[in-house]
């Protein structure tokens, strides 16, 4: 019964929210990043999952994706009455640029292209009596933020190719 319902829904093009975005023919992407970018592996996997083929040669690519200026920041949002940290904010961001081939020409970044800043922010409370638990919570939040940042980059790439 459940399998039949899934077949009917899939046949009409229905997709659950949060399911993978698929591009009919994503094209070949050259990822131009800084070597120490923390999301390098995740972005490659996500682009492959979204039907893009990856190329290690810039000349073979129909799409160039530049990711630079990664920033991971932790800052104090609020303090208690006695001056102790109460709430922290985590910010993970990266600059994104996209160039795609037009009329079979090799893709070239436009000099006038605005930098697209992709940013993910999370806040969490801090309790100095439970430091180990809060460190674990912060680690989990950072991993979640990485996934969300990668998802936003892929969705913005797909949107930029549609316009």
FENZIRA-V589020 format. One record per run of one state. SS is the DSSP state (a for helix, b for strand, c for the rest). FROM is the first residue (numbers start at 1). LEN is the number of residues. If there is no record, write none. Layout:
# FENZIRA-V589020
ss=SS from=FROM len=LEN
ss=SS from=FROM len=LEN
This chain:
# FENZIRA-V589020
ss=c from=1 len=1
ss=a from=2 len=10
ss=c from=12 len=16
ss=b from=28 len=6
ss=c from=34 len=6
ss=a from=40 len=10
ss=c from=50 len=3
ss=b from=53 len=2
ss=c from=55 len=3
ss=a from=58 len=3
ss=c from=61 len=2
ss=b from=63 len=17
ss=c from=80 len=5
ss=b from=85 len=16
ss=c from=101 len=15
ss=b from=116 len=10
ss=c from=126 len=2
ss=a from=128 len=35
ss=c from=163 len=1
